[in-house]
């Protein structure tokens, strides 16, 4: 499945696909939110879960860049 194929799915099917077929990679906690990183084929999905609202508030897809960089433990020298 490509990122394009994934983006054409309905939102509910996207979530089902991520949770059933995606590989969980990492979690980051910032403020009142948790950010869960999944890999699916050759792209990534970040799910933002708001603790205060007790629900998913955002889903972002990407292949590289800033969103992926925040999960790295490396810092610039």
N, CA, C and O atoms as a Tinker XYZ file with bonds, in Angstrom:
   308  protein
     1  N      0.844000   -1.174000    0.000000    73     2
     2  CA     0.000000    0.000000    0.000000    64     1     3
     3  C      0.893000    1.242000    0.000000    63     2     4     5
     4  O      1.848000    1.336000    0.771000    81     3
     5  N      0.573000    2.162000   -0.852000    73     3     6
     6  CA     1.322000    3.412000   -0.906000    64     5     7
     7  C      0.635000    4.463000   -0.031000    63     6     8     9
     8  O     -0.500000    4.278000    0.407000    81     7
     9  N      1.332000    5.550000    0.209000    73     7    10
    10  CA     0.749000    6.662000    0.954000    64     9    11
    11  C     -0.475000    7.194000    0.220000    63    10    12    13
    12  O     -1.470000    7.557000    0.847000    81    11
    13  N     -0.403000    7.240000   -1.098000    73    11    14
    14  CA    -1.542000    7.697000   -1.903000    64    13    15
    15  C     -2.748000    6.765000   -1.719000    63    14    16    17
    16  O     -3.870000    7.232000   -1.527000    81    15
    17  N     -2.513000    5.452000   -1.778000    73    15    18
    18  CA    -3.595000    4.476000   -1.573000    64    17    19
    19  C     -4.223000    4.664000   -0.192000    63    18    20    21
    20  O     -5.446000    4.656000   -0.047000    81    19
    21  N     -3.382000    4.831000    0.804000    73    19    22
    22  CA    -3.854000    5.010000    2.173000    64    21    23
    23  C     -4.713000    6.268000    2.292000    63    22    24    25
    24  O     -5.765000    6.249000    2.931000    81    23
    25  N     -4.267000    7.343000    1.683000    73    23    26
    26  CA    -5.000000    8.614000    1.785000    64    25    27
    27  C     -6.369000    8.553000    1.108000    63    26    28    29
    28  O     -7.253000    9.347000    1.433000    81    27
    29  N     -6.552000    7.630000    0.183000    73    27    30
    30  CA    -7.832000    7.488000   -0.512000    64    29    31
    31  C     -8.856000    6.669000    0.281000    63    30    32    33
    32  O    -10.036000    6.642000   -0.070000    81    31
    33  N     -8.407000    6.006000    1.345000    73    31    34
    34  CA    -9.321000    5.225000    2.184000    64    33    35
    35  C    -10.162000    6.161000    3.049000    63    34    36    37
    36  O     -9.757000    7.290000    3.323000    81    35
    37  N    -11.320000    5.696000    3.473000    73    35    38
    38  CA   -12.115000    6.495000    4.408000    64    37    39
    39  C    -11.346000    6.613000    5.719000    63    38    40    41
    40  O    -10.455000    5.810000    5.993000    81    39
    41  N    -11.684000    7.596000    6.514000    73    39    42
    42  CA   -10.964000    7.823000    7.766000    64    41    43
    43  C    -11.042000    6.606000    8.684000    63    42    44    45
    44  O    -10.038000    6.221000    9.283000    81    43
    45  N    -12.213000    6.001000    8.801000    73    43    46
    46  CA   -12.368000    4.826000    9.670000    64    45    47
    47  C    -11.506000    3.662000    9.178000    63    46    48    49
    48  O    -10.891000    2.961000    9.982000    81    47
    49  N    -11.461000    3.457000    7.870000    73    47    50
    50  CA   -10.637000    2.368000    7.316000    64    49    51
    51  C     -9.156000    2.689000    7.516000    63    50    52    53
    52  O     -8.357000    1.779000    7.740000    81    51
    53  N     -8.779000    3.957000    7.440000    73    51    54
    54  CA    -7.392000    4.332000    7.719000    64    53    55
    55  C     -7.011000    3.934000    9.141000    63    54    56    57
    56  O     -5.966000    3.319000    9.353000    81    55
    57  N     -7.854000    4.282000   10.119000    73    55    58
    58  CA    -7.558000    3.917000   11.506000    64    57    59
    59  C     -7.506000    2.400000   11.678000    63    58    60    61
    60  O     -6.602000    1.880000   12.332000    81    59
    61  N     -8.460000    1.696000   11.101000    73    59    62
    62  CA    -8.457000    0.230000   11.184000    64    61    63
    63  C     -7.172000   -0.346000   10.602000    63    62    64    65
    64  O     -6.582000   -1.263000   11.174000    81    63
    65  N     -6.741000    0.191000    9.469000    73    63    66
    66  CA    -5.530000   -0.289000    8.806000    64    65    67
    67  C     -4.296000   -0.035000    9.667000    63    66    68    69
    68  O     -3.443000   -0.911000    9.813000    81    67
    69  N     -4.204000    1.161000   10.233000    73    67    70
    70  CA    -3.050000    1.485000   11.081000    64    69    71
    71  C     -2.994000    0.551000   12.278000    63    70    72    73
    72  O     -1.942000   -0.017000   12.572000    81    71
    73  N     -4.116000    0.387000   12.974000    73    71    74
    74  CA    -4.109000   -0.396000   14.201000    64    73    75
    75  C     -4.002000   -1.899000   13.958000    63    74    76    77
    76  O     -3.524000   -2.623000   14.832000    81    75
    77  N     -4.431000   -2.386000   12.798000    73    75    78
    78  CA    -4.364000   -3.820000   12.511000    64    77    79
    79  C     -3.109000   -4.220000   11.748000    63    78    80    81
    80  O     -2.552000   -5.290000   11.993000    81    79
    81  N     -2.653000   -3.369000   10.821000    73    79    82
    82  CA    -1.536000   -3.738000    9.954000    64    81    83
    83  C     -0.270000   -2.910000   10.178000    63    82    84    85
    84  O      0.814000   -3.299000    9.744000    81    83
    85  N     -0.409000   -1.777000   10.850000    73    83    86
    86  CA     0.748000   -0.921000   11.087000    64    85    87
    87  C      1.645000   -1.502000   12.169000    63    86    88    89
    88  O      1.206000   -2.281000   13.015000    81    87
    89  N      2.894000   -1.109000   12.123000    73    87    90
    90  CA     3.867000   -1.510000   13.138000    64    89    91
    91  C      4.091000   -0.341000   14.082000    63    90    92    93
    92  O      4.547000    0.723000   13.662000    81    91
    93  N      3.772000   -0.535000   15.356000    73    91    94
    94  CA     3.990000    0.513000   16.347000    64    93    95
    95  C      5.488000    0.703000   16.540000    63    94    96    97
    96  O      6.221000   -0.264000   16.745000    81    95
    97  N      5.945000    1.966000   16.474000    73    95    98
    98  CA     7.377000    2.244000   16.591000    64    97    99
    99  C      7.751000    2.991000   17.860000    63    98   100   101
   100  O      8.755000    2.669000   18.494000    81    99
   101  N      6.949000    3.993000   18.241000    73    99   102
   102  CA     7.372000    4.847000   19.352000    64   101   103
   103  C      6.193000    5.657000   19.872000    63   102   104   105
   104  O      5.151000    5.761000   19.226000    81   103
   105  N      6.385000    6.224000   21.051000    73   103   106
   106  CA     5.402000    7.132000   21.632000    64   105   107
   107  C      6.143000    8.304000   22.266000    63   106   108   109
   108  O      7.199000    8.127000   22.874000    81   107
   109  N      5.590000    9.481000   22.121000    73   107   110
   110  CA     6.119000   10.685000   22.757000    64   109   111
   111  C      4.976000   11.326000   23.530000    63   110   112   113
   112  O      3.836000   11.349000   23.066000    81   111
   113  N      5.287000   11.842000   24.708000    73   111   114
   114  CA     4.293000   12.532000   25.516000    64   113   115
   115  C      4.703000   13.990000   25.604000    63   114   116   117
   116  O      5.821000   14.309000   26.006000    81   115
   117  N      3.790000   14.870000   25.225000    73   115   118
   118  CA     4.038000   16.313000   25.274000    64   117   119
   119  C      2.799000   16.981000   25.840000    63   118   120   121
   120  O      1.727000   16.926000   25.239000    81   119
   121  N      2.946000   17.608000   26.991000    73   119   122
   122  CA     1.799000   18.252000   27.605000    64   121   123
   123  C      0.714000   17.236000   27.894000    63   122   124   125
   124  O      0.977000   16.197000   28.499000    81   123
   125  N     -0.503000   17.527000   27.466000    73   123   126
   126  CA    -1.626000   16.632000   27.687000    64   125   127
   127  C     -1.889000   15.691000   26.532000    63   126   128   129
   128  O     -2.969000   15.106000   26.449000    81   127
   129  N     -0.923000   15.531000   25.638000    73   127   130
   130  CA    -1.122000   14.676000   24.464000    64   129   131
   131  C     -0.076000   13.576000   24.386000    63   130   132   133
   132  O      1.051000   13.715000   24.861000    81   131
   133  N     -0.492000   12.482000   23.771000    73   131   134
   134  CA     0.426000   11.395000   23.432000    64   133   135
   135  C      0.463000   11.289000   21.916000    63   134   136   137
   136  O     -0.572000   11.355000   21.254000    81   135
   137  N      1.656000   11.125000   21.377000    73   135   138
   138  CA     1.857000   10.992000   19.942000    64   137   139
   139  C      2.401000    9.590000   19.687000    63   138   140   141
   140  O      3.478000    9.234000   20.164000    81   139
   141  N      1.643000    8.798000   18.927000    73   139   142
   142  CA     2.025000    7.421000   18.640000    64   141   143
   143  C      2.471000    7.321000   17.195000    63   142   144   145
   144  O      1.767000    7.759000   16.285000    81   143
   145  N      3.641000    6.743000   16.989000    73   143   146
   146  CA     4.203000    6.618000   15.653000    64   145   147
   147  C      4.075000    5.178000   15.162000    63   146   148   149
   148  O      4.488000    4.238000   15.842000    81   147
   149  N      3.495000    5.021000   13.973000    73   147   150
   150  CA     3.335000    3.727000   13.325000    64   149   151
   151  C      3.995000    3.764000   11.953000    63   150   152   153
   152  O      4.087000    4.819000   11.326000    81   151
   153  N      4.452000    2.605000   11.495000    73   151   154
   154  CA     4.956000    2.447000   10.135000    64   153   155
   155  C      4.013000    1.529000    9.381000    63   154   156   157
   156  O      3.511000    0.542000    9.919000    81   155
   157  N      3.785000    1.875000    8.132000    73   155   158
   158  CA     2.945000    1.048000    7.268000    64   157   159
   159  C      3.547000    1.137000    5.877000    63   158   160   161
   160  O      3.592000    2.212000    5.279000    81   159
   161  N      4.006000    0.012000    5.367000    73   159   162
   162  CA     4.686000   -0.024000    4.063000    64   161   163
   163  C      5.889000    0.916000    4.109000    63   162   164   165
   164  O      6.809000    0.699000    4.897000    81   163
   165  N      5.892000    1.950000    3.281000    73   163   166
   166  CA     7.049000    2.850000    3.208000    64   165   167
   167  C      6.710000    4.264000    3.653000    63   166   168   169
   168  O      7.263000    5.232000    3.132000    81   167
   169  N      5.796000    4.385000    4.622000    73   167   170
   170  CA     5.459000    5.700000    5.163000    64   169   171
   171  C      5.080000    5.556000    6.629000    63   170   172   173
   172  O      4.956000    4.443000    7.141000    81   171
   173  N      4.899000    6.673000    7.291000    73   171   174
   174  CA     4.622000    6.712000    8.719000    64   173   175
   175  C      3.289000    7.402000    8.987000    63   174   176   177
   176  O      2.825000    8.230000    8.203000    81   175
   177  N      2.692000    7.040000   10.108000    73   175   178
   178  CA     1.458000    7.664000   10.553000    64   177   179
   179  C      1.651000    8.046000   12.009000    63   178   180   181
   180  O      2.070000    7.230000   12.830000    81   179
   181  N      1.340000    9.294000   12.318000    73   179   182
   182  CA     1.381000    9.763000   13.695000    64   181   183
   183  C     -0.061000    9.979000   14.152000    63   182   184   185
   184  O     -0.827000   10.690000   13.502000    81   183
   185  N     -0.421000    9.361000   15.271000    73   183   186
   186  CA    -1.739000    9.513000   15.862000    64   185   187
   187  C     -1.577000   10.357000   17.121000    63   186   188   189
   188  O     -0.788000   10.021000   18.004000    81   187
   189  N     -2.327000   11.457000   17.200000    73   187   190
   190  CA    -2.290000   12.301000   18.393000    64   189   191
   191  C     -3.522000   12.007000   19.240000    63   190   192   193
   192  O     -4.658000   12.115000   18.778000    81   191
   193  N     -3.266000   11.631000   20.489000    73   191   194
   194  CA    -4.333000   11.298000   21.430000    64   193   195
   195  C     -4.296000   12.325000   22.556000    63   194   196   197
   196  O     -3.265000   12.497000   23.206000    81   195
   197  N     -5.415000   13.007000   22.788000    73   195   198
   198  CA    -5.515000   14.018000   23.841000    64   197   199
   199  C     -6.016000   13.357000   25.119000    63   198   200   201
   200  O     -7.125000   12.824000   25.155000    81   199
   201  N     -5.207000   13.393000   26.155000    73   199   202
   202  CA    -5.582000   12.785000   27.426000    64   201   203
   203  C     -6.786000   13.485000   28.051000    63   202   204   205
   204  O     -7.670000   12.824000   28.596000    81   203
   205  N     -6.829000   14.806000   27.977000    73   203   206
   206  CA    -7.920000   15.564000   28.602000    64   205   207
   207  C     -9.265000   15.271000   27.939000    63   206   208   209
   208  O    -10.284000   15.163000   28.623000    81   207
   209  N     -9.273000   15.143000   26.628000    73   207   210
   210  CA   -10.511000   14.879000   25.898000    64   209   211
   211  C    -10.799000   13.384000   25.768000    63   210   212   213
   212  O    -11.899000   12.987000   25.381000    81   211
   213  N     -9.798000   12.557000   26.096000    73   211   214
   214  CA    -9.912000   11.103000   26.018000    64   213   215
   215  C    -10.313000   10.643000   24.615000    63   214   216   217
   216  O    -11.201000    9.809000   24.443000    81   215
   217  N     -9.614000   11.227000   23.597000    73   215   218
   218  CA    -9.910000   10.827000   22.221000    64   217   219
   219  C     -8.751000   11.172000   21.290000    63   218   220   221
   220  O     -7.863000   11.956000   21.625000    81   219
   221  N     -8.792000   10.564000   20.121000    73   219   222
   222  CA    -7.837000   10.887000   19.064000    64   221   223
   223  C     -8.239000   12.228000   18.476000    63   222   224   225
   224  O     -9.401000   12.439000   18.127000    81   223
   225  N     -7.273000   13.136000   18.367000    73   223   226
   226  CA    -7.581000   14.471000   17.846000    64   225   227
   227  C     -6.919000   14.754000   16.500000    63   226   228   229
   228  O     -7.282000   15.721000   15.829000    81   227
   229  N     -5.950000   13.923000   16.094000    73   227   230
   230  CA    -5.291000   14.181000   14.812000    64   229   231
   231  C     -4.592000   12.920000   14.308000    63   230   232   233
   232  O     -4.205000   12.037000   15.072000    81   231
   233  N     -4.453000   12.882000   12.989000    73   231   234
   234  CA    -3.716000   11.808000   12.319000    64   233   235
   235  C     -2.899000   12.467000   11.218000    63   234   236   237
   236  O     -3.438000   13.221000   10.408000    81   235
   237  N     -1.609000   12.186000   11.185000    73   235   238
   238  CA    -0.738000   12.783000   10.177000    64   237   239
   239  C      0.047000   11.671000    9.477000    63   238   240   241
   240  O      0.522000   10.734000   10.118000    81   239
   241  N      0.172000   11.790000    8.165000    73   239   242
   242  CA     0.953000   10.827000    7.398000    64   241   243
   243  C      2.147000   11.545000    6.783000    63   242   244   245
   244  O      2.060000   12.719000    6.423000    81   243
   245  N      3.265000   10.827000    6.666000    73   243   246
   246  CA     4.476000   11.437000    6.118000    64   245   247
   247  C      5.489000   10.351000    5.791000    63   246   248   249
   248  O      5.362000    9.208000    6.229000    81   247
   249  N      6.488000   10.726000    5.020000    73   247   250
   250  CA     7.568000    9.802000    4.670000    64   249   251
   251  C      8.877000   10.162000    5.356000    63   250   252   253
   252  O      9.702000    9.290000    5.632000    81   251
   253  N      9.064000   11.447000    5.630000    73   251   254
   254  CA    10.301000   11.919000    6.246000    64   253   255
   255  C     10.069000   13.329000    6.766000    63   254   256   257
   256  O      8.974000   13.877000    6.634000    81   255
   257  N     11.105000   13.914000    7.356000    73   255   258
   258  CA    11.020000   15.309000    7.739000    64   257   259
   259  C     10.854000   15.541000    9.226000    63   258   260   261
   260  O     11.131000   14.666000   10.045000    81   259
   261  N     10.394000   16.741000    9.559000    73   259   262
   262  CA    10.294000   17.189000   10.943000    64   261   263
   263  C      9.452000   16.273000   11.820000    63   262   264   265
   264  O      9.830000   15.986000   12.956000    81   263
   265  N      8.337000   15.819000   11.317000    73   263   266
   266  CA     7.486000   14.954000   12.132000    64   265   267
   267  C      8.220000   13.677000   12.533000    63   266   268   269
   268  O      8.067000   13.202000   13.658000    81   267
   269  N      8.997000   13.130000   11.639000    73   267   270
   270  CA     9.763000   11.926000   11.949000    64   269   271
   271  C     10.957000   12.255000   12.836000    63   270   272   273
   272  O     11.314000   11.470000   13.714000    81   271
   273  N     11.569000   13.400000   12.615000    73   271   274
   274  CA    12.755000   13.793000   13.375000    64   273   275
   275  C     12.503000   13.868000   14.873000    63   274   276   277
   276  O     13.407000   13.593000   15.662000    81   275
   277  N     11.287000   14.236000   15.280000    73   275   278
   278  CA    11.035000   14.395000   16.718000    64   277   279
   279  C     11.091000   13.063000   17.468000    63   278   280   281
   280  O     11.171000   13.055000   18.696000    81   279
   281  N     11.049000   11.949000   16.757000    73   279   282
   282  CA    11.138000   10.642000   17.401000    64   281   283
   283  C     12.582000   10.152000   17.514000    63   282   284   285
   284  O     12.839000    9.099000   18.098000    81   283
   285  N     13.505000   10.899000   16.967000    73   283   286
   286  CA    14.918000   10.536000   17.004000    64   285   287
   287  C     15.526000   11.013000   18.326000    63   286   288   289
   288  O     15.213000   12.101000   18.808000    81   287
   289  N     16.382000   10.197000   18.892000    73   287   290
   290  CA    17.088000   10.587000   20.118000    64   289   291
   291  C     18.377000   11.337000   19.818000    63   290   292   293
   292  O     19.093000   11.746000   20.731000    81   291
   293  N     18.666000   11.512000   18.544000    73   291   294
   294  CA    19.890000   12.214000   18.161000    64   293   295
   295  C     19.657000   13.719000   18.202000    63   294   296   297
   296  O     18.565000   14.201000   17.902000    81   295
   297  N     20.679000   14.437000   18.571000    73   295   298
   298  CA    20.608000   15.898000   18.570000    64   297   299
   299  C     21.699000   16.432000   17.676000    63   298   300   301
   300  O     22.716000   15.773000   17.461000    81   299
   301  N     21.494000   17.608000   17.163000    73   299   302
   302  CA    22.504000   18.235000   16.308000    64   301   303
   303  C     23.698000   18.631000   17.150000    63   302   304   305
   304  O     23.560000   19.080000   18.287000    81   303
   305  N     24.870000   18.455000   16.570000    73   303   306
   306  CA    26.117000   18.857000   17.258000    64   305   307
   307  C     26.531000   20.231000   16.842000    63   306   308
   308  O     27.550000   20.738000   17.312000    81   307
